[in-house]
Structures are given as C-alpha cells and as structure tokens.
Amino acid sequence: MEVFVKAHATIKELISDFPDKGALIVHLPEQATLLDLLKVLGLSAEKVTLVVINGTCVYTAPALNQGDLVEFFPYMAGG
C-alpha cells in the first residue's frame, strides 16, 4: 500500500531524500502500523512529538490504510 508523509520543521532533515515541497510517498506492506512507518523512515519515536493521520491527532500506533496522509511534527518551543 502507499501512504503519504509530510514532515514539518526539523523532522524533514531527519528523513533522507525528503522532497522540498509536497509529500513523500512510502510503500508499505498491508497491515503496516505507524511504528512500521517510523522504522522505514529511520525515525525514532522520541524525535516525533505529534502525529496526525488524515487530520486527526493520534497517540497510539494504529494500523495504516491505503492513501493515508501521515504528518510528523517535532518538539516545539515558543517565546
């Protein structure tokens, strides 16, 4: 299956060959989970603070579906 990945801020720098604009298309086996996607991308869960799948924040590692849009956000600080 294919899922689409958007990485925000510093997360982009952690994924090799991430496009400057748009989303990265990642091919995964059926029944793949969010943890599987993190492994394929070489990301550790500690680097990602917020995960949004199809516009909804997730706090577990759900199974992914064909065509899902997965967005990763890093820790943020304000001032």
FENBELKA-V802847 format. One line per field, one symbol per residue. psi: psi as a letter, one per 20 degrees, with the letter a starting at -180 (. if undefined). burial: + if it has 9 or more other C-alpha atoms within 8 Angstrom, else -. A space follows every 50 residues. Layout:
# FENBELKA-V802847
psi=???
burial=???
This chain:
# FENBELKA-V802847
psi=rpqppppqcihhiioqkpqhqbqppppqqqjqrhhgggghikqqhhipgp ppokjppqjamrqqqpjqopppprqqqr.
burial=++++++++--++--+-------++---+---+++--+++---+---++++ +++----+-----++--+++++++-----
